[in-house]
Amino acid sequence: MSNLSLKYSKGIKETMYLVTYIDFDFDEEHISKGEREDLTQDAIGLWYAIDGEHLTEKISDTMGWEVKDINYTTNTLHPLTSYM
């Protein structure tokens, strides 16, 4: 049985992280409040990364904005991932 919280990318083991909170370093003059909210919500969820620093870099690269603050867990049994 495989461990779904692990992924191998180019021979490197990546762990599944659940981002529960994130704050980007937005330039508020060039992006609307609605766009900021959408980008923030899009970043919350499951990501694969090698470690916390890699996670932050991966999200910054993917979303196009530097991460100012982030909360995450490797415990994917969380209210954000539960369903009825």
Backbone torsions as a table, in degrees:
resi	resn	phi	psi	omega
1	MET	NA	134.1	-178.6
2	SER	-89.0	155.2	178.2
3	ASN	-91.5	111.9	-175.3
4	LEU	-71.1	-12.6	180.0
5	SER	-88.9	2.9	177.1
6	LEU	-120.7	147.5	177.3
7	LYS	-142.4	142.9	177.0
8	TYR	-106.4	125.6	179.4
9	SER	-127.7	115.6	-179.0
10	LYS	55.3	38.8	177.7
11	GLY	79.2	1.6	-179.1
12	ILE	-106.2	132.1	-179.6
13	LYS	-77.5	125.7	175.5
14	GLU	-112.5	141.5	179.8
15	THR	-99.7	148.1	175.9
16	MET	-81.1	126.4	176.6
17	TYR	-114.0	141.7	174.1
18	LEU	-106.4	110.9	177.1
19	VAL	-82.1	120.1	-177.1
20	THR	-104.5	-18.9	178.9
21	TYR	-155.4	140.8	176.3
22	ILE	-150.8	144.5	177.0
23	ASP	-132.5	123.5	-179.8
24	PHE	-96.3	157.8	176.3
25	ASP	-89.4	72.9	-177.1
26	PHE	-75.3	143.6	169.1
27	ASP	-90.6	96.4	-169.8
28	GLU	-63.1	-16.1	178.2
29	GLU	-75.3	-21.3	-173.2
30	HIS	-113.3	5.3	-179.6
31	ILE	-147.0	134.6	-176.8
32	SER	-74.7	163.3	178.5
33	LYS	-60.5	-40.8	178.9
34	GLY	-62.3	-42.9	178.1
35	GLU	-65.4	-38.6	177.4
36	ARG	-62.3	-44.3	179.7
37	GLU	-64.1	-41.8	179.6
38	ASP	-63.5	-45.7	179.5
39	LEU	-63.1	-40.4	179.2
40	THR	-63.7	-46.0	178.9
41	GLN	-65.4	-35.7	179.0
42	ASP	-65.7	-28.8	-177.7
43	ALA	-82.4	-19.5	179.5
44	ILE	-77.8	129.2	-178.9
45	GLY	142.8	-156.1	-174.7
46	LEU	-91.0	134.6	177.9
47	TRP	-138.0	147.5	171.9
48	TYR	-102.2	134.7	178.4
49	ALA	-156.9	163.7	179.5
50	ILE	-74.6	-43.0	-179.9
51	ASP	-156.8	-177.3	-177.0
52	GLY	-62.3	-38.5	178.7
53	GLU	-66.3	-42.5	177.4
54	HIS	-63.5	-38.8	177.3
55	LEU	-58.7	-48.4	-180.0
56	THR	-61.2	-44.7	178.9
57	GLU	-63.7	-42.3	-178.8
58	LYS	-63.2	-43.6	179.3
59	ILE	-66.5	-44.1	178.5
60	SER	-59.0	-45.5	-179.9
61	ASP	-64.6	-41.9	-177.7
62	THR	-70.3	-43.3	-174.1
63	MET	-87.4	-20.3	177.4
64	GLY	88.1	7.7	179.9
65	TRP	-136.2	144.0	178.3
66	GLU	-69.2	141.7	177.5
67	VAL	-83.5	125.2	175.5
68	LYS	-88.9	-41.6	-176.3
69	ASP	-148.4	144.2	-178.4
70	ILE	-150.9	142.8	170.9
71	ASN	-123.1	134.1	179.8
72	TYR	-150.4	165.0	178.1
73	THR	-144.2	157.2	172.2
74	THR	-97.3	-2.3	176.5
75	ASN	-83.3	98.2	-176.3
76	THR	-83.4	-0.6	170.2
77	LEU	-87.6	84.4	-168.6
78	HIS	-138.1	154.0	178.4
79	PRO	-54.7	-29.3	179.2
80	LEU	-71.5	-21.1	-178.9
81	THR	-109.4	-0.7	-179.3
82	SER	-83.1	158.2	177.9
83	TYR	-146.7	162.8	-179.0
84	MET	-100.0	NA	NA
